[in-house]
Amino acid sequence: MKRIGVVMIGLGPGSQPHLKSLRDLSERVDLRYAVCRHPDEADRSLLPASVPVTADLSGALSDPDVDMAIAATPPATHLPIATECLNRGKHILLEKPLEVSFARSQALVEKAAATALTCGVVLQHRFRPASLRLREVLTAGKLGAVQAASVRIPWWRPQSYYEQAGRGSLARDGGGVLLTQAIHSLDLFRSLVGVTSVAAAQVITTSIHSMETEDYANALVRLGNGAPGSVMATTAMYPGGAETIEIIGQLGTAVLAGGDLKVALLNGEQIELKSAGGTGGGANVMDFPHDAHRALIEDFLAAVRERRQPLVSLSEALESQRVIEEILSLAAAQRR
């Protein structure tokens, strides 16, 4: 089977789990180019020696053996990068979020929908083994009807993180904790129990950080079946802890904390799954294993071969951004 030709766009820290995953999947993928703004300064430690590093994205996409691109670049670059890839007939996998605003995200989704190409977003928490097991539990009806659920992201970022160029700004990142950090857990939460609307929201920037956007958000939401839910996300809770999803069902309770799952059922059945490694919730933003990234990329590669959309499609990512947009909009309206 011919290997799928890949261009890696962006060589910052966010590219590391992708490059590790591509290395693991080298029998299936052919990493042909790495593209970044300053090739002479690029970190080549995870790149095969044979892979050229270039600033010429157009040239890399001109290679007929390139089938797809992975973009691990700031959100504000996603629409132009995706547009160029799609115009060249290349499949595209984008780091989260889709773009810096809901309008630009929607434009990107519409652009991709007009093609027959495979497009996806890196929301890898769905691929953690514990997340997959929890989905199986819910699908099998083991918890019964969901009565209430919550997601809590008690993360920490030092002020030095926000002093990096553009971090936490609207122009580069599009938002703060909700769009940049919490979107992973919010997306998983929404995919598991649904979120149909936001009933109330509080969004602030604490005195702990000096930044343009929010570092604390709290919301009451309505779940897919009408049950109540809640969301809390912050990067101001030192030293940072595991993101947690709690689901109360008629027949038991499930708690997903980072990559660890505990399910306790009224019939006495217990389900437990533990993981190794961190979640990136503290000062070391890359403190997590790359296995979930690898699983997501495997699904994307399969989608390319099968001419289908991946599990985390652009439309799925847009729905998660819709929830974030509603939280921010409602909080802003309530402050007036």
TORMI-422822 format. One line per field, with one value per residue (C-alpha): residue in three letters; z, y, x; residue number from 1. Coordinates in steps of 0.25 Angstrom, whole numbers, padded with zeros to 4 digits. Layout:
<sites>
torlo = [ALA,...]
pz = [Z,...]
py = [Y,...]
px = [X,...]
nuvo = [NUM,...]
</sites>
This chain:
<sites>
torlo = [MET,LYS,ARG,ILE,GLY,VAL,VAL,MET,ILE,GLY,LEU,GLY,PRO,GLY,SER,GLN,PRO,HIS,LEU,LYS,SER,LEU,ARG,ASP,LEU,SER,GLU,ARG,VAL,ASP,LEU,ARG,TYR,ALA,VAL,CYS,ARG,HIS,PRO,ASP,GLU,ALA,ASP,ARG,SER,LEU,LEU,PRO,ALA,SER,VAL,PRO,VAL,THR,ALA,ASP,LEU,SER,GLY,ALA,LEU,SER,ASP,PRO,ASP,VAL,ASP,MET,ALA,ILE,ALA,ALA,THR,PRO,PRO,ALA,THR,HIS,LEU,PRO,ILE,ALA,THR,GLU,CYS,LEU,ASN,ARG,GLY,LYS,HIS,ILE,LEU,LEU,GLU,LYS,PRO,LEU,GLU,VAL,SER,PHE,ALA,ARG,SER,GLN,ALA,LEU,VAL,GLU,LYS,ALA,ALA,ALA,THR,ALA,LEU,THR,CYS,GLY,VAL,VAL,LEU,GLN,HIS,ARG,PHE,ARG,PRO,ALA,SER,LEU,ARG,LEU,ARG,GLU,VAL,LEU,THR,ALA,GLY,LYS,LEU,GLY,ALA,VAL,GLN,ALA,ALA,SER,VAL,ARG,ILE,PRO,TRP,TRP,ARG,PRO,GLN,SER,TYR,TYR,GLU,GLN,ALA,GLY,ARG,GLY,SER,LEU,ALA,ARG,ASP,GLY,GLY,GLY,VAL,LEU,LEU,THR,GLN,ALA,ILE,HIS,SER,LEU,ASP,LEU,PHE,ARG,SER,LEU,VAL,GLY,VAL,THR,SER,VAL,ALA,ALA,ALA,GLN,VAL,ILE,THR,THR,SER,ILE,HIS,SER,MET,GLU,THR,GLU,ASP,TYR,ALA,ASN,ALA,LEU,VAL,ARG,LEU,GLY,ASN,GLY,ALA,PRO,GLY,SER,VAL,MET,ALA,THR,THR,ALA,MET,TYR,PRO,GLY,GLY,ALA,GLU,THR,ILE,GLU,ILE,ILE,GLY,GLN,LEU,GLY,THR,ALA,VAL,LEU,ALA,GLY,GLY,ASP,LEU,LYS,VAL,ALA,LEU,LEU,ASN,GLY,GLU,GLN,ILE,GLU,LEU,LYS,SER,ALA,GLY,GLY,THR,GLY,GLY,GLY,ALA,ASN,VAL,MET,ASP,PHE,PRO,HIS,ASP,ALA,HIS,ARG,ALA,LEU,ILE,GLU,ASP,PHE,LEU,ALA,ALA,VAL,ARG,GLU,ARG,ARG,GLN,PRO,LEU,VAL,SER,LEU,SER,GLU,ALA,LEU,GLU,SER,GLN,ARG,VAL,ILE,GLU,GLU,ILE,LEU,SER,LEU,ALA,ALA,ALA,GLN,ARG,ARG]
pz = [0000,-0004,0008,0009,0007,0018,0019,0034,0035,0048,0056,0070,0082,0077,0066,0075,0078,0063,0059,0069,0064,0049,0053,0060,0047,0037,0030,0026,0024,0016,0023,0011,0016,0029,0027,0036,0036,0040,0035,0039,0054,0053,0063,0055,0067,0063,0048,0040,0034,0020,0022,0016,0025,0016,0017,0004,0006,-0008,-0013,-0003,-0007,-0022,-0020,-0026,-0015,-0004,-0001,0012,0022,0037,0042,0056,0055,0062,0060,0052,0041,0039,0029,0019,0021,0019,0007,0000,0003,-0001,-0014,-0017,-0015,-0001,0011,0023,0038,0047,0061,0070,0069,0055,0055,0063,0062,0060,0046,0041,0046,0039,0026,0027,0029,0017,0008,0012,0010,-0005,-0007,-0006,0002,0016,0027,0042,0055,0066,0078,0083,0096,0089,0086,0100,0104,0116,0108,0098,0109,0115,0102,0101,0115,0111,0098,0105,0114,0126,0133,0129,0126,0129,0141,0141,0137,0139,0133,0141,0135,0147,0139,0142,0133,0139,0134,0126,0117,0114,0111,0099,0086,0084,0095,0100,0090,0081,0068,0070,0078,0077,0092,0105,0114,0107,0092,0095,0107,0111,0097,0097,0110,0105,0092,0099,0109,0097,0089,0101,0107,0097,0100,0094,0100,0111,0122,0130,0129,0136,0129,0135,0135,0149,0155,0154,0140,0131,0118,0107,0109,0120,0129,0137,0132,0138,0131,0134,0121,0117,0112,0100,0107,0115,0128,0135,0133,0137,0132,0139,0132,0137,0135,0149,0158,0163,0161,0151,0152,0143,0135,0140,0134,0144,0139,0148,0142,0147,0149,0154,0153,0144,0147,0136,0142,0131,0126,0138,0138,0150,0148,0160,0156,0166,0163,0169,0156,0156,0144,0145,0135,0138,0129,0130,0128,0130,0123,0121,0132,0139,0135,0126,0114,0107,0119,0113,0104,0089,0088,0087,0076,0069,0070,0064,0052,0050,0049,0039,0030,0030,0026,0015,0009,0011,0005,0017,0028,0041,0055,0058,0046,0044,0046,0060,0064,0060,0069,0081,0077,0076,0091,0094,0086,0093,0107,0104,0097,0109,0119,0112,0111,0126,0129,0122]
py = [0000,0014,0022,0035,0047,0058,0072,0077,0092,0098,0093,0099,0091,0088,0080,0070,0060,0060,0058,0046,0040,0041,0034,0023,0022,0023,0010,0017,0032,0038,0051,0059,0073,0082,0096,0108,0123,0122,0109,0112,0113,0101,0090,0077,0068,0060,0061,0050,0055,0053,0063,0077,0089,0101,0113,0111,0104,0106,0099,0087,0086,0085,0072,0062,0051,0060,0056,0063,0074,0075,0090,0092,0107,0118,0119,0132,0125,0113,0119,0123,0111,0102,0110,0108,0093,0091,0099,0089,0077,0073,0067,0076,0073,0085,0087,0093,0102,0104,0119,0131,0135,0127,0134,0131,0116,0115,0121,0110,0099,0104,0105,0090,0085,0090,0080,0065,0065,0060,0071,0069,0076,0071,0069,0057,0055,0047,0036,0034,0020,0024,0033,0022,0013,0023,0025,0010,0010,0021,0015,0002,0009,0004,0018,0019,0032,0044,0052,0063,0065,0074,0077,0084,0088,0094,0097,0106,0115,0124,0139,0136,0127,0140,0148,0140,0148,0147,0137,0139,0150,0151,0154,0141,0131,0137,0135,0130,0118,0113,0114,0110,0100,0096,0093,0079,0075,0083,0076,0062,0066,0071,0058,0049,0056,0067,0082,0089,0102,0111,0116,0125,0129,0137,0140,0148,0151,0149,0158,0146,0148,0161,0157,0161,0150,0141,0132,0127,0123,0117,0113,0106,0098,0089,0075,0067,0061,0073,0070,0081,0082,0091,0096,0102,0105,0113,0114,0122,0110,0107,0097,0091,0078,0068,0072,0064,0060,0055,0048,0044,0034,0026,0014,0019,0030,0032,0040,0043,0050,0053,0039,0031,0026,0021,0016,0011,0004,0002,-0013,-0014,-0014,-0005,-0001,0005,0009,0016,0023,0028,0042,0056,0064,0077,0084,0091,0100,0089,0090,0078,0069,0058,0045,0045,0033,0040,0049,0036,0030,0042,0043,0028,0031,0042,0034,0023,0034,0039,0025,0022,0035,0039,0050,0047,0045,0059,0066,0081,0081,0074,0084,0096,0091,0091,0105,0109,0105,0114,0125,0124,0124,0137,0144,0141,0145,0158,0161,0159,0169,0180]
px = [0000,0006,0009,0001,0010,0010,0014,0016,0013,0018,0030,0027,0024,0010,0016,0024,0012,0009,0024,0025,0012,0017,0030,0022,0013,0025,0020,0007,0012,0023,0027,0032,0033,0033,0029,0032,0034,0049,0055,0069,0064,0055,0056,0060,0061,0048,0050,0057,0070,0064,0052,0055,0050,0045,0037,0031,0017,0013,0025,0023,0008,0013,0019,0009,0013,0008,-0006,-0009,-0004,-0004,-0005,0001,0001,-0006,-0021,-0021,-0013,-0023,-0033,-0022,-0014,-0026,-0031,-0017,-0017,-0031,-0029,-0017,-0026,-0019,-0026,-0024,-0023,-0023,-0019,-0030,-0038,-0043,-0040,-0040,-0054,-0067,-0069,-0056,-0058,-0071,-0064,-0054,-0064,-0072,-0060,-0056,-0071,-0070,-0059,-0058,-0046,-0044,-0043,-0041,-0038,-0028,-0037,-0030,-0036,-0047,-0037,-0031,-0034,-0042,-0051,-0054,-0057,-0067,-0073,-0076,-0082,-0091,-0095,-0098,-0107,-0100,-0102,-0116,-0122,-0113,-0118,-0107,-0093,-0081,-0067,-0057,-0043,-0035,-0022,-0010,-0002,0009,0009,0021,0013,0004,0016,0020,0016,0001,-0002,-0016,-0019,-0031,-0022,-0014,-0022,-0036,-0038,-0033,-0036,-0048,-0043,-0029,-0029,-0043,-0047,-0042,-0050,-0062,-0062,-0061,-0072,-0081,-0079,-0082,-0095,-0098,-0100,-0112,-0111,-0105,-0114,-0104,-0089,-0078,-0065,-0054,-0039,-0034,-0023,-0014,-0011,-0009,-0015,-0025,-0035,-0041,-0034,-0047,-0061,-0073,-0086,-0099,-0103,-0114,-0110,-0115,-0126,-0130,-0123,-0115,-0100,-0088,-0075,-0063,-0050,-0038,-0023,-0022,-0022,-0008,-0002,-0012,-0020,-0026,-0039,-0051,-0064,-0074,-0087,-0099,-0108,-0120,-0112,-0099,-0088,-0076,-0064,-0053,-0041,-0030,-0028,-0034,-0048,-0056,-0070,-0079,-0092,-0104,-0103,-0089,-0081,-0069,-0061,-0047,-0037,-0024,-0014,0001,0006,0001,-0010,-0003,-0011,0001,0013,0019,0009,0015,0014,0005,0007,0005,-0003,-0016,-0010,-0006,-0019,-0026,-0016,-0018,-0033,-0030,-0021,-0032,-0042,-0033,-0032,-0047,-0051,-0059,-0059,-0051,-0057,-0054,-0059,-0059,-0074,-0072,-0061,-0070,-0081,-0071,-0067,-0082,-0083,-0071,-0077,-0090,-0083,-0075,-0087,-0096,-0086,-0083,-0098,-0100,-0089,-0096]
nuvo = [1,2,3,4,5,6,7,8,9,10,11,12,13,14,15,16,17,18,19,20,21,22,23,24,25,26,27,28,29,30,31,32,33,34,35,36,37,38,39,40,41,42,43,44,45,46,47,48,49,50,51,52,53,54,55,56,57,58,59,60,61,62,63,64,65,66,67,68,69,70,71,72,73,74,75,76,77,78,79,80,81,82,83,84,85,86,87,88,89,90,91,92,93,94,95,96,97,98,99,100,101,102,103,104,105,106,107,108,109,110,111,112,113,114,115,116,117,118,119,120,121,122,123,124,125,126,127,128,129,130,131,132,133,134,135,136,137,138,139,140,141,142,143,144,145,146,147,148,149,150,151,152,153,154,155,156,157,158,159,160,161,162,163,164,165,166,167,168,169,170,171,172,173,174,175,176,177,178,179,180,181,182,183,184,185,186,187,188,189,190,191,192,193,194,195,196,197,198,199,200,201,202,203,204,205,206,207,208,209,210,211,212,213,214,215,216,217,218,219,220,221,222,223,224,225,226,227,228,229,230,231,232,233,234,235,236,237,238,239,240,241,242,243,244,245,246,247,248,249,250,251,252,253,254,255,256,257,258,259,260,261,262,263,264,265,266,267,268,269,270,271,272,273,274,275,276,277,278,279,280,281,282,283,284,285,286,287,288,289,290,291,292,293,294,295,296,297,298,299,300,301,302,303,304,305,306,307,308,309,310,311,312,313,314,315,316,317,318,319,320,321,322,323,324,325,326,327,328,329,330,331,332,333,334,335,336]
</sites>
